[in-house]
Every structure is written in C-alpha cells, then in structure tokens.
Amino acid sequence: MNNIQTMNHAADNIRILAASMVEKAKSGHPGGAMGGADFINVLFSEYLVYDPKNPTWEGRDRFFLDPGHMAPMLYSVLALSGKFTMDELAQLRQWGSPTPGHPEVNVARGIENTSGPLGQGHTFAVGAAIAEKFLAARLGKEVMNHTIYAYISDGGVEEEISQGAGRIAGHLGLDNLVMFYDSNDIQLSTACDEVTSEDVAKKYEAWGWHVITINGHDVAQIRTALNEAKATEGKPTLIIGKCIMGKGALKADGSSYERNCATHGAPLGGDAYVNTVRALGGNPENPFVVFDDVKELYARRAAELEKICAARLAEKATWAAANPDKAVKLTEWFAGKVPAVDWAGIQQKADAATRGASATVLATLAEQVENMICASADLSNSDKTDGFLKKTHAFKRDDFSGAFFQAGVAELTMACCCIGMALHGGVIPACGTFFVFSDYMKPAVRMAALMELPVKFIWTHDAFRVGEDGPTHEPVEQEAQIRLMEKLHNHSGHPSMLVLRPADAEETTVCWRLAMENTSTPTALVLSRQNITNLPTGNDYNQAARGAYIVEGSDANPDVILLASGSEVSTLVSGAPLLRADGLKVRIVSVPSEGLFRCQPKDYQQSVLPAGVKKFGLTAGLPVTLEGLVGADGNVWGLTSFGFSAPYKVLDEKLGFTAQNVYDQVKKLF
C-alpha cells in the first residue's frame, strides 16, 4: 500500500496541474478539481482496473465524470497515468487541443463519456452498470465482472435527473455501481444551503443505496469506503465525501481561498495563483511538472495493472476455449457488428399504424438480436415496444436474463441510461415513448449525437392525430426540432442523427433496417398512432434507404410533385386522382429522411425533385419541416398553431389534411 505522504503529494500535484491549466487558459473551473484531487488520485492509483496497453478492453472498470467542468481534475490524473502530456494539459480549452473545456468521450485517452450538462454523466453510469449486468447474464462473470465508478457534484445531485437515476439504480440493486459525491457545499454563485436543506444520505438510502459518509480528503477513509463499496452486494454504493471547494487555494494576501464560490468557475489569478502553487509545493514559473515520487507511484500502478490484466486475460482465454460461441459473441458485440436479421421474413399487416408495424419488427429483433435492450417510459403497450417485451421479460433485481428495461415515467433518465449502455459497449439500446415527450429527452438526444452513439429512439403518436388527448399530447413543432439534428454534421461529415418517419407499415420495416445498420449516430423512428393506408402496390420500399424516393407517378416530366413523410404521404396519394382528373401529371415522393436524401448524389436528388417543377409539401408539423425541399417552386401545407382536442378524423377535416384540400392547394399553384 502506498504511503500517505506520497498519496497526499500526488493529490497536491493534481491540484497544481488543475489550477495551472485554468490559469494558462484564463478560463475554467479550478475549485472543484482541487477539491476532488484526493479521491481521484486514490481511485486511479490504487483501484481502477484498466489495461494501459489496450484501453478498449471490454473487461475494464469504467469511470464516468458527471461534472464536466471538473475536466482539469480528470485530465491531470490521466496525465499521471500516461494518457496526456504536460504540453497537452497546458493547451486546455484551446483550438484543436485534446483537452477541451468539458471532457469529450475518448476511450483511448481514458475518457469514457462526454460530460457537461449536470446529472447526465452519473446517469450514463447507471446505464453502463445495467449493460454490464445484462452481458454477465449472457456471457458469464468470467469476462463481465467489472465496476462502474461515477463522480457527482452538488449540482448533479440537485438536477432532477438524479432522482430517476437514483431510483432505478437502487430498485435494480446495481451493486456494480460505486458513486463518489463531492459534497463541498459550494456552487457557482451560491452556497448549497441557500438552495437546499435535504438530507442526501437519507434520500439515497430510501432508494435502496448503501451510503457511506467520509472526509473526502482522508486517504485512509477513501480506501476504507471503496473497499466497503466493492464488498457490498445487492445495492449500489454512494460515498459522500465531505470535501473543500478549492482545497489548498490561497488568496493574494496568503489567507485561505477555500470554500469560496469564486474558485468554482474562474482562474485563481495573479498572486493568489502564485501563492497557491508555491504552498502546494510547485513552481509557478514551471507548474506543468510531475513530481518524482508521483511518477513512481503511477509507474507502480502501471506494473500492478499489467499483472492484473495478464491474469484477467488468462481467465478470458480459458473461458473462450470452453465457450467458443460466447467468445465470438463477445468479440462481435463489442465490435458493434450489425446483427443478422431476417428482414425479408417480417410480414406486416396491411394498412396498419406504423407503431404497430414497429411492434412487428421489434418482435423479430427480440428473437434474433441477442444483445439488444429495449426500454419504455411506462408506455410499452402504447408505444408498442411491447412487441419486444412479449418475446422476453423485464429486468429485475438479481435477474438480468431478460432484455427489457422498464424505466418508469422518466423519459430523460431512460434516454441517458440507454446512452450509458451504448457507452459501455456490447449492447444495442432502444427506448420508446410518445413523440411529444421527446421534449423531455432532447438534452440527452443531443449528447447521443455529440458522442456519435447508435441509440434507437422510438417515438410514437407522431402528430395531431393523437386526437382527443388534445394539444398537450399532440406534437407540432417536435419534428422540426428533431430534424434540425439531421442538418448538423458530426466529425465524420455525416448528419449527426438519422431521423426516419415511415409512410406505411412496409416502409417501417425498411426504416428499422436502416436504424439497425446505423452504428455511428443515434436514430429516431417517428411513428403514427393511427392506421395508415399502404402506399400503391409495386412500390420499391428499399428505395427508402435513399431518404426520399418516388412512390407513384414516375413520369419523367411531371407537372407537380407532391411530397411528404409519414401518414401524410397516403393523404397525397388520395388527392392525386383529383389532380389527374384535371389533366395534371402528378409525382408523389415519400421523404422518410431529408438527411439521408441530402447525402445522395446530386443527380439522384435532381431526378427525384427536379428544379423548376412545382412542388407541394404536406406535413402535420411546422411547414419549415419541408420548405427546404419544396423551395421556391411551391408551397407547404402544415400547422401554424398547436393542436385541438377532437377525434383525429375530425381534425383531418378541420385542419385540411384531406384529398380535397390537397387538390385545392395544388390548384392554387397553377
């Protein structure tokens, strides 16, 4: 065991590096990083198990940082572990630097998650812990026997999502989850007692957590707590570390700068910085240095890890020899291999709601994709994720042999848990709820897009045809909001999210295939509540993979092109005969994904939607959803207000989603 003096010296080294990174950048958050240095040092130098030579090793422990503003703390300890250079630390928050202001997922560098919006990071950890339990039930504890560590701050505990994460982790008894709570009682602009008086320990105990309270700067107490946490069975563990914001920080006059809001979100500055670095044993003129005894400390840990990993990999080899089929699954699942699915064998019921068609697909996926997890926010019988559930069973405490995650009424929490599953690797997560409740999930969806994670978001009840439930449950602006994600490009140059709104049951199957084949971004499947008449027979649904395609009227020189996504396509089909009776040549185009369509060659785009031809778009959302495709050559009929409470067929008539109104609006173009 490392001596206390060296451990404290290493923590001070982290404090010097963190404060200096922020000072050089003239921007950042030194206080929390300095306060958390003791715990992070003990964790990384003595407990966290990972393979320095193979950072993507599936059996590694994971560390999820919730307060992303404490990036200097994480970068510093990773530098001690050999993942960052001093020059890279000195480039905190600069263009092109691997040390951005908030950590961005980079497993090779030891960063397991992008963090920033408080509360999400530790919820990712809950999802990762679920994934580990799920995989252990299928592959065995020999290869899935690691610990998920999370780090949370006062702000993360206050964020509402922490309630969902705490409830779920306790309910499922996730004893592979250990969370450190940096309880320093200081926030960005206030002391915590100005905004809350809750007893955090009792709250987590009520959720079924094992709770330990310690001095967060005492190495011996941190070790004891981690040992106790690792030995606890049937419960996740919360270690409440009573810490000091800005520990070791001194003001310009030499007095203590600790427990001061000012250290939270700004450089120490001037003489305060100089005094602090000197008091901690560093050189303000050359602060980016690792002390010799700290180098030795982390070198010893690297040697220990080499032995630990060698033993674990030997166990894996023995297991693989005895379980060759499981060994293949382990490799393929963590490689993100697209699963083999008998898509041709899926038989859809004609004229079905696309949520029902999705259920048919999900039933097949439940049987044929062994590493898929499906979730619902207490709506499985309405969002039709029960198509999956009927072929398996839900997770329960001590039983992760099923593949369904009942998240309860907690859409944001559910989404973040699914993101955590994807971050862990080895599983394919999907989650469902009503489209209007995507509003709750948007912050998580954005993070999934930022991290390029292939989570499948299943959103049903896609339009005002929710009907009698009224405007609170009728999405209008949601499609426009989500489709904006298609207009943002990721690092690979592709749309940051694949958004698919199928036109009928058969197109739903193709859209689900596209979702399962998409391994580099999240996918949204936007599905109808009501039945939809199938598109004309003979339609080549596989063309949906191109984002937009002709479903009727392939005449090379149409007079008008009608375009839509989802159930509005069938409305266009019903209006076309009225236009043709007037002698117009009509082409109908289904646009399940504008993002995919924009990725097609220009000549294909021109062949489907040629310039200079009048176009009419129909959308149950905001007109802007289709305006980019219709352009100056036509008009879009959509909604410009919230919905109304009435049977959906009445709403179709009142709001102009009829064959007659298609005819009337198109005639106005001429």
matplotlib code that plots the C-alpha trace (Angstrom):
import matplotlib.pyplot as plt

x = [0.0, 1.3, 2.3, 0.0, 2.7, 3.1, -0.6, -1.1, 1.8, 0.1, -3.2, -1.4, 0.3, -3.2, -4.2, -1.2, -1.8, -5.6, -5.1, -2.3, -4.4, -7.2, -4.7, -3.0, -6.3, -7.6, -10.8, -12.2, -13.1, -10.2, -12.1, -13.9, -10.9, -8.7, -11.3, -11.7, -8.0, -7.7, -10.5, -9.5, -5.9, -6.8, -9.2, -6.7, -3.6, -5.0, -8.5, -9.5, -8.7, -7.9, -5.3, -2.8, -1.9, -5.5, -7.7, -10.8, -10.6, -14.2, -13.5, -12.1, -13.6, -15.3, -15.1, -17.9, -17.5, -20.7, -19.5, -17.7, -16.4, -14.0, -12.2, -8.9, -9.0, -9.7, -7.0, -4.5, -4.9, -5.0, -1.7, -0.2, -1.5, 0.3, -2.7, -1.8, 1.4, 2.2, 2.1, -1.5, -2.6, -1.2, -3.5, -6.7, -9.6, -7.6, -8.4, -7.5, -6.5, -7.3, -8.2, -11.4, -13.3, -15.5, -14.3, -15.3, -15.5, -12.2, -11.7, -8.1, -7.3, -9.3, -12.4, -15.5, -18.1, -18.7, -19.9, -21.2, -25.0, -25.1, -26.8, -26.4, -22.9, -23.8, -27.0, -24.8, -23.0, -26.3, -26.9, -23.4, -24.0, -27.2, -25.3, -22.6, -25.3, -27.1, -23.9, -22.8, -26.1, -25.3, -21.6, -20.6, -18.9, -15.5, -15.5, -18.1, -17.0, -16.1, -17.1, -18.7, -17.4, -19.2, -18.3, -21.1, -21.2, -23.7, -25.1, -25.6, -27.4, -29.7, -30.5, -33.9, -32.5, -30.6, -33.9, -34.6, -31.0, -31.1, -34.4, -33.5, -30.1, -31.5, -34.5, -32.4, -29.8, -26.8, -24.0, -21.5, -22.0, -20.0, -20.6, -18.5, -20.4, -18.1, -20.1, -18.3, -21.5, -20.4, -21.9, -21.1, -22.9, -24.3, -23.6, -25.7, -27.6, -29.1, -31.0, -31.5, -31.8, -32.4, -30.6, -28.9, -27.8, -31.3, -32.6, -30.3, -30.8, -34.6, -33.9, -32.0, -28.4, -25.7, -24.4, -21.0, -20.0, -16.3, -13.8, -13.2, -9.5, -8.5, -6.7, -7.4, -11.1, -11.4, -9.7, -12.0, -15.1, -14.0, -13.3, -16.7, -18.4, -16.7, -17.8, -21.4, -23.9, -27.3, -27.0, -25.2, -23.0, -22.9, -19.7, -20.4, -17.0, -17.1, -14.7, -13.4, -14.0, -10.7, -8.7, -5.2, -6.1, -4.7, -5.7, -3.3, -2.8, -2.0, -5.3, -7.4, -9.4, -11.2, -15.0, -15.3, -17.7, -15.0, -12.8, -15.6, -15.7, -12.7, -8.9, -7.3, -5.4, -2.3, -0.7, -3.5, -2.4, 1.3, 0.7, -1.4, 1.1, 4.0, 2.1, 1.3, 5.0, 5.1, 6.9, 4.6, 7.2, 7.1, 4.0, 3.4, 5.6, 5.0, 6.9, 9.4, 7.6, 4.3, 5.9, 7.0, 3.5, 1.8, 4.6, 4.0, 0.3, 1.1, 3.1, 0.3, -2.2, 0.0, -0.1, -3.9, -4.7, -2.5, -4.4, -7.8, -6.8, -5.7, -9.1, -10.7, -8.6, -9.7, -13.3, -13.1, -11.7, -14.6, -17.2, -16.2, -19.7, -19.9, -16.4, -17.5, -20.5, -18.2, -16.0, -18.8, -20.9, -18.2, -17.0, -20.5, -21.1, -24.5, -26.6, -28.0, -31.8, -34.2, -35.8, -37.4, -39.2, -41.0, -44.7, -46.5, -50.3, -51.6, -52.8, -51.5, -50.3, -46.6, -46.3, -47.9, -45.6, -42.7, -44.0, -43.9, -40.3, -39.4, -40.8, -38.3, -35.5, -36.2, -35.8, -32.9, -30.7, -29.5, -27.6, -30.5, -32.1, -35.4, -36.9, -40.0, -41.1, -44.2, -45.8, -44.9, -48.5, -49.0, -45.6, -45.8, -42.4, -44.4, -43.8, -40.3, -41.4, -43.7, -40.7, -38.6, -39.1, -38.1, -35.0, -35.5, -33.2, -30.8, -32.3, -30.9, -31.7, -34.4, -33.9, -36.5, -35.8, -38.9, -37.7, -40.9, -42.2, -38.7, -38.0, -34.8, -33.4, -34.4, -32.6, -29.4, -29.4, -29.6, -26.7, -24.7, -25.5, -24.1, -21.0, -20.4, -20.5, -21.6, -25.3, -27.8, -30.1, -33.5, -36.1, -39.7, -42.2, -44.6, -43.1, -44.4, -42.3, -39.1, -39.1, -38.1, -35.4, -33.8, -30.8, -29.9, -30.5, -28.1, -25.5, -26.0, -25.5, -22.3, -20.9, -22.0, -23.8, -26.2, -29.1, -32.5, -35.2, -38.7, -41.2, -44.9, -48.1, -46.3, -48.9, -52.2, -53.9, -53.4, -56.8, -58.9, -55.9, -55.6, -52.8, -50.7, -50.1, -50.2, -46.7, -46.5, -43.0, -41.2, -40.5, -38.9, -36.8, -35.6, -34.9, -32.6, -30.3, -30.0, -28.7, -25.8, -22.9, -20.6, -16.9, -17.3, -19.2, -22.5, -25.8, -25.5, -28.7, -30.8, -34.4, -36.9, -40.7, -42.1, -45.1, -46.7, -46.2, -43.8, -41.7, -41.4, -39.6, -37.1, -36.6, -36.0, -33.4, -31.7, -31.8, -30.1, -27.5, -26.7, -23.8, -22.4, -25.2, -28.5, -31.6, -35.1, -38.1, -41.2, -44.3, -48.1, -50.8, -53.5, -53.7, -52.3, -53.3, -50.4, -48.7, -49.6, -48.7, -45.4, -43.6, -39.9, -39.6, -35.9, -35.5, -36.4, -32.7, -32.0, -34.0, -36.6, -37.9, -40.8, -43.7, -46.2, -46.1, -42.7, -43.4, -40.1, -41.8, -44.4, -46.4, -46.3, -44.5, -46.3, -44.0, -44.4, -43.3, -45.3, -49.0, -49.3, -47.9, -51.1, -53.2, -51.2, -52.0, -55.7, -55.6, -53.7, -56.6, -58.5, -55.5, -55.0, -58.7, -57.8, -55.0, -52.1, -49.1, -48.5, -45.5, -45.6, -42.4, -42.0, -39.3, -38.7, -35.3, -34.2, -30.8, -30.3, -31.6, -29.2, -26.3, -27.3, -25.5, -26.8, -28.0, -30.2, -31.6, -32.4, -34.0, -36.5, -37.1, -36.0, -35.7, -38.3, -41.1, -43.9, -43.9, -46.4, -45.5, -47.8, -46.7, -48.6, -45.9, -44.5, -44.2, -40.5, -40.1, -40.4, -39.7, -36.1, -37.2, -40.1, -38.1, -39.4, -41.2, -44.2, -45.9, -46.1, -49.4, -48.7, -49.7, -49.2, -50.8, -50.9, -53.4, -57.0, -59.0, -61.2, -61.3, -58.4, -60.7, -62.5, -59.1, -58.1, -61.1, -60.8, -57.1, -57.1, -55.4, -57.8, -57.7, -59.9, -57.6, -54.5, -56.4, -57.4, -53.9, -52.1, -54.5, -53.6, -50.0, -51.3]
y = [0.0, 3.4, 5.7, 8.5, 11.2, 10.1, 9.9, 13.4, 14.7, 13.2, 14.9, 18.2, 17.5, 17.2, 20.4, 22.3, 21.0, 21.7, 25.3, 25.9, 24.6, 27.1, 29.9, 29.5, 29.2, 32.3, 30.3, 27.3, 25.8, 25.1, 24.8, 21.5, 19.9, 20.9, 19.6, 16.2, 15.5, 13.2, 10.8, 10.8, 10.0, 7.1, 5.7, 5.8, 4.9, 2.0, 0.8, 1.5, -1.6, -1.0, -2.2, 0.6, -1.2, -1.9, 0.9, -0.6, -3.9, -4.8, -6.1, -2.7, -0.7, 2.5, 5.9, 8.4, 12.0, 13.9, 17.5, 18.1, 21.5, 19.4, 18.4, 19.7, 17.1, 14.3, 15.4, 15.8, 12.3, 10.9, 12.7, 11.0, 7.7, 8.4, 9.4, 13.1, 15.1, 18.2, 20.2, 19.0, 20.0, 23.4, 23.7, 23.4, 24.9, 25.8, 25.2, 21.6, 20.6, 17.1, 18.9, 20.8, 22.7, 19.8, 16.2, 14.6, 10.8, 9.3, 5.8, 5.7, 8.6, 7.1, 9.4, 7.2, 9.9, 13.4, 15.4, 18.8, 19.0, 18.2, 15.0, 13.2, 11.8, 9.7, 8.5, 7.2, 5.3, 3.7, 2.6, 1.2, -0.8, -2.2, -3.2, -5.0, -7.0, -7.8, -9.0, -11.0, -12.9, -13.9, -14.3, -15.0, -13.3, -14.5, -11.7, -9.3, -8.6, -5.0, -1.9, 1.2, 4.3, 7.6, 11.0, 13.6, 17.1, 19.1, 20.4, 16.9, 15.8, 18.8, 18.2, 16.5, 13.6, 12.4, 11.3, 9.0, 7.6, 7.0, 5.3, 3.0, 2.0, 1.3, -0.6, -2.9, -3.4, -2.3, -3.4, -3.0, 0.8, 3.0, 6.7, 9.4, 12.5, 15.5, 17.3, 20.6, 22.7, 25.4, 26.1, 28.5, 31.5, 30.3, 28.1, 25.0, 25.8, 28.7, 26.4, 23.1, 21.6, 18.0, 15.0, 13.5, 10.4, 9.5, 10.2, 7.6, 5.2, 5.4, 4.5, 1.4, 2.6, 1.7, 5.1, 5.9, 9.4, 10.2, 13.0, 13.3, 14.3, 11.5, 8.8, 6.1, 6.8, 6.9, 3.4, 2.0, 3.4, 1.9, -1.4, -1.4, -0.4, -3.2, -5.7, -4.6, -6.9, -6.1, -2.3, 0.5, 2.5, 6.2, 7.6, 11.1, 12.8, 15.9, 18.0, 21.5, 23.6, 24.9, 22.9, 24.4, 27.6, 30.8, 34.4, 37.2, 38.1, 34.5, 33.8, 30.8, 30.9, 27.6, 27.2, 30.3, 30.5, 32.4, 29.3, 27.4, 29.0, 31.3, 31.3, 32.0, 34.8, 36.8, 36.5, 34.1, 31.6, 32.1, 31.7, 28.6, 26.8, 27.6, 26.4, 23.1, 22.5, 23.6, 26.3, 29.0, 29.6, 26.0, 24.4, 21.6, 19.0, 15.6, 15.1, 12.3, 10.3, 10.7, 9.3, 6.3, 5.9, 5.7, 3.6, 1.1, 1.1, 0.5, -2.5, -3.7, -3.3, -5.3, -8.3, -7.8, -7.7, -10.6, -12.7, -11.5, -12.1, -15.6, -16.2, -14.9, -17.3, -20.3, -19.1, -18.6, -22.1, -23.6, -21.2, -20.6, -19.5, -16.9, -15.8, -15.0, -13.1, -11.1, -10.0, -9.2, -7.4, -5.1, -4.5, -3.1, -5.6, -5.1, -8.1, -10.5, -10.1, -11.9, -8.7, -10.5, -12.8, -9.9, -10.0, -6.7, -6.3, -4.1, -0.6, -0.8, 2.1, 2.4, 2.0, -1.4, -2.2, -1.3, -3.8, -6.5, -5.6, -5.4, -8.9, -10.2, -8.2, -9.6, -13.1, -12.6, -9.9, -11.3, -8.2, -5.8, -4.0, -2.2, 0.3, 2.2, 5.1, 3.3, 3.2, -0.1, -1.0, 2.4, 3.0, -0.7, -1.6, -4.4, -6.2, -6.7, -7.2, -10.1, -12.1, -11.5, -10.1, -7.0, -6.6, -7.3, -7.1, -10.1, -11.2, -9.6, -12.6, -10.6, -7.8, -5.1, -2.1, -0.7, 2.9, 4.2, 7.7, 9.2, 10.0, 11.9, 9.3, 6.5, 8.1, 8.7, 5.2, 3.9, 6.3, 4.7, 1.3, 2.3, 3.9, 0.7, -1.2, -4.7, -3.9, -2.2, 0.0, 1.3, 3.3, 4.4, 7.0, 9.5, 11.9, 14.9, 13.7, 13.9, 17.4, 15.8, 13.8, 16.5, 17.2, 13.5, 13.1, 16.0, 14.2, 11.0, 12.9, 14.6, 11.2, 9.6, 6.8, 4.4, 4.6, 4.0, 6.5, 5.1, 8.0, 7.2, 9.2, 11.4, 14.1, 15.9, 12.6, 11.7, 13.4, 13.5, 13.9, 17.4, 19.9, 18.8, 15.4, 16.5, 17.1, 20.0, 21.6, 18.4, 17.1, 20.3, 20.3, 16.8, 17.1, 20.0, 17.3, 16.0, 19.3, 19.3, 17.2, 15.1, 14.7, 12.2, 14.7, 12.8, 14.0, 13.9, 12.0, 9.8, 10.8, 8.4, 8.9, 6.0, 6.4, 3.0, -0.4, -1.8, 1.3, 0.9, -2.4, -0.7, 2.2, -0.2, -2.0, 1.4, 2.1, -1.2, -0.7, 2.7, 2.2, 5.7, 8.0, 7.9, 7.1, 8.4, 6.4, 8.7, 6.5, 7.0, 6.2, 5.7, 3.2, 4.3, 3.0, 1.3, 3.0, 1.9, -1.7, -2.3, 0.4, -0.4, 0.2, -0.4, 3.0, 4.5, 4.0, 6.9, 9.2, 10.3, 8.3, 8.2, 6.1, 6.9, 8.7, 8.1, 10.3, 11.9, 15.3, 15.8, 19.0, 18.9, 16.9, 16.1, 15.2, 14.3, 11.9, 9.6, 9.4, 12.5, 10.5, 8.4, 11.7, 12.9, 9.5, 10.0, 13.5, 12.7, 11.2, 14.5, 16.4, 13.8, 14.2, 17.8, 16.6, 17.2, 14.8, 14.1, 12.6, 11.5, 11.4, 9.9, 11.6, 9.5, 11.2, 14.5, 14.0, 10.8, 12.4, 15.3, 12.7, 11.2, 12.2, 15.4, 13.7, 11.4, 14.3, 16.1, 13.0, 12.8, 16.5, 18.3, 22.1, 24.1, 21.8, 23.0, 21.2, 20.8, 19.6, 18.3, 18.0, 17.5, 19.6, 23.1, 24.0, 24.6, 20.8, 20.5, 24.1, 23.2, 20.5, 22.4, 25.6, 28.5, 26.2, 25.6, 25.7, 23.6, 23.0, 22.4, 23.6, 27.1, 26.5, 23.9, 21.1, 20.6, 18.0, 16.0, 12.7, 12.6, 12.2, 15.4, 17.1, 15.9, 17.7, 20.8, 21.2, 20.5, 17.1, 15.7, 14.7, 17.7, 20.2, 18.6, 19.3, 22.8, 23.8, 22.4, 24.1, 27.4, 26.8, 27.0]
z = [0.0, -0.9, 2.0, 2.9, 2.3, -1.3, -1.8, -0.5, -2.6, -5.7, -4.8, -4.5, -7.8, -9.4, -7.7, -9.1, -12.6, -12.5, -11.2, -13.7, -16.7, -15.8, -15.2, -18.5, -20.4, -18.5, -18.3, -16.4, -13.1, -10.6, -7.3, -7.8, -9.4, -6.4, -4.0, -5.7, -6.2, -3.2, -4.3, -7.9, -7.0, -4.8, -7.4, -10.3, -8.4, -6.4, -7.5, -11.1, -13.3, -16.9, -19.5, -20.3, -23.5, -24.6, -23.5, -25.2, -23.3, -22.6, -19.1, -17.8, -15.0, -16.2, -14.7, -15.6, -14.7, -14.2, -13.5, -16.8, -15.6, -13.4, -16.6, -15.2, -12.5, -14.9, -17.4, -14.6, -13.2, -16.7, -17.4, -14.3, -15.9, -19.1, -21.2, -21.7, -21.9, -19.9, -23.2, -23.8, -20.3, -21.0, -24.0, -22.0, -23.9, -27.0, -30.7, -31.7, -28.2, -26.8, -23.6, -24.3, -21.7, -20.9, -21.5, -24.8, -25.0, -26.0, -24.6, -25.9, -23.6, -20.7, -21.1, -21.1, -21.6, -22.8, -19.8, -19.3, -18.6, -14.9, -13.9, -17.2, -16.6, -13.5, -15.2, -18.1, -15.3, -14.3, -17.9, -18.1, -14.9, -16.4, -19.5, -17.5, -15.6, -18.9, -20.5, -17.5, -17.6, -21.2, -21.3, -17.7, -14.8, -16.1, -18.7, -17.3, -13.8, -13.5, -11.5, -12.8, -10.9, -11.1, -9.8, -9.0, -7.5, -5.6, -8.8, -10.3, -7.1, -7.4, -11.1, -11.4, -13.4, -10.3, -8.8, -11.7, -11.8, -8.0, -8.1, -10.9, -9.6, -6.2, -7.5, -9.7, -6.9, -9.1, -6.8, -9.6, -9.3, -7.0, -6.9, -5.2, -4.2, -3.9, -1.2, -0.8, -0.2, -2.7, -6.1, -8.9, -7.4, -4.0, -1.1, -1.2, 2.0, 0.2, -2.2, -0.4, 3.0, 2.0, 3.7, 0.6, 2.6, 3.7, 0.2, -1.4, 1.5, 0.8, -2.8, -1.7, -1.9, 0.6, 1.8, 3.4, 4.6, 4.9, 4.9, 1.2, 1.7, 4.0, 2.0, 4.6, 4.8, 1.0, 0.8, 3.5, 1.7, -1.6, -0.1, 1.6, -1.6, -3.5, -0.9, -0.8, -2.5, -3.8, -3.6, -5.4, -3.1, -2.6, -1.0, 0.3, 0.5, 2.6, 0.5, 0.4, -2.7, -3.8, -1.3, -0.9, -2.6, -1.1, -1.8, -2.8, 0.9, 1.8, 3.6, 2.7, -0.6, 0.3, 0.4, -1.9, -4.8, -6.7, -7.1, -8.8, -12.2, -12.6, -12.5, -9.2, -10.8, -10.0, -6.6, -5.5, -8.1, -7.3, -3.5, -4.1, -6.3, -4.0, -1.0, -2.7, -3.5, -7.1, -9.1, -10.5, -13.3, -14.3, -12.9, -15.5, -13.8, -12.3, -9.0, -9.0, -6.2, -8.1, -11.2, -9.2, -7.7, -11.1, -12.5, -9.7, -10.6, -14.2, -13.2, -11.0, -13.8, -16.1, -13.7, -13.0, -16.7, -17.5, -15.0, -16.3, -19.9, -19.0, -17.4, -20.6, -22.7, -20.6, -20.8, -24.6, -25.0, -23.0, -24.6, -28.2, -29.2, -26.4, -27.3, -30.8, -29.5, -27.1, -30.0, -32.4, -29.9, -28.7, -32.3, -33.0, -35.7, -37.5, -36.4, -38.9, -39.1, -41.4, -42.7, -45.7, -43.2, -41.5, -42.5, -42.0, -41.6, -44.4, -43.6, -40.0, -37.8, -38.1, -34.3, -34.8, -37.7, -35.4, -32.9, -35.5, -36.3, -32.6, -32.0, -34.6, -33.2, -29.7, -31.1, -33.5, -31.8, -28.6, -27.4, -27.9, -24.9, -25.4, -22.9, -22.4, -20.1, -18.8, -22.3, -23.7, -24.6, -26.3, -28.0, -28.9, -27.6, -26.0, -29.3, -28.0, -24.4, -25.3, -26.5, -23.3, -19.8, -17.9, -15.8, -12.1, -9.1, -9.4, -12.8, -15.9, -18.1, -19.8, -22.3, -21.4, -19.3, -17.6, -16.9, -15.3, -16.1, -16.6, -20.2, -19.8, -17.3, -19.6, -22.6, -20.5, -19.2, -22.8, -23.7, -20.9, -22.2, -25.6, -23.9, -22.1, -25.3, -26.3, -26.4, -28.8, -26.8, -28.0, -26.0, -26.6, -25.6, -27.2, -29.7, -27.8, -24.8, -26.9, -25.4, -22.1, -23.8, -26.1, -23.9, -23.9, -27.6, -28.2, -26.1, -28.0, -31.3, -29.9, -28.9, -32.1, -30.3, -32.1, -29.6, -31.3, -30.2, -30.8, -30.8, -31.4, -31.6, -34.1, -34.9, -34.1, -34.8, -31.1, -31.3, -28.2, -25.9, -27.2, -27.7, -24.7, -26.3, -30.0, -31.4, -33.8, -33.5, -32.4, -35.9, -37.0, -33.8, -34.2, -37.9, -37.2, -35.8, -39.4, -40.6, -38.1, -39.3, -37.0, -37.2, -40.0, -42.1, -41.8, -40.3, -36.5, -36.3, -38.6, -38.4, -40.1, -40.4, -42.4, -44.7, -44.0, -42.5, -45.2, -45.1, -41.4, -41.8, -44.1, -41.7, -38.8, -41.0, -41.6, -37.9, -37.0, -39.7, -38.4, -36.0, -36.0, -34.9, -33.0, -34.9, -34.4, -35.6, -35.7, -35.8, -36.1, -33.7, -36.3, -39.1, -42.5, -45.9, -47.6, -50.5, -54.0, -54.9, -56.7, -54.7, -54.2, -50.4, -50.4, -52.0, -48.7, -47.9, -50.1, -47.9, -50.5, -53.4, -55.9, -54.7, -57.5, -60.8, -62.3, -65.4, -66.4, -66.8, -64.0, -63.8, -60.0, -57.3, -54.1, -51.1, -47.5, -44.8, -42.6, -42.8, -45.0, -47.9, -48.1, -48.0, -51.1, -52.8, -52.1, -53.6, -56.7, -58.7, -58.3, -59.9, -62.6, -63.5, -64.4, -66.7, -64.4, -64.4, -60.7, -59.0, -55.3, -53.2, -49.8, -47.7, -44.6, -44.1, -45.6, -44.0, -46.0, -49.1, -48.9, -48.7, -52.1, -55.3, -56.8, -59.9, -57.8, -55.8, -59.1, -60.6, -57.7, -57.1, -60.3, -60.2, -62.0, -61.2, -59.0, -55.6, -52.8, -49.4, -46.7, -43.1, -39.8, -38.3, -38.9, -42.7, -42.2, -42.0, -45.8, -47.0, -47.8, -50.2, -51.7, -52.2, -54.3, -56.7, -54.5, -51.1, -47.9, -46.0, -42.4, -38.9, -37.6, -34.2, -31.5, -31.9, -30.7, -28.8, -31.1, -32.9, -35.4, -38.5, -37.4, -37.1, -40.5, -41.9, -39.8, -40.4, -44.1, -44.3, -46.9, -50.5, -51.4, -49.7, -51.4, -54.7, -53.7, -52.5, -55.6, -58.0, -56.4, -57.6, -61.2]

ax = plt.figure().add_subplot(projection="3d")
ax.plot(x, y, z, "-o")
ax.set_aspect("equal")
plt.show()
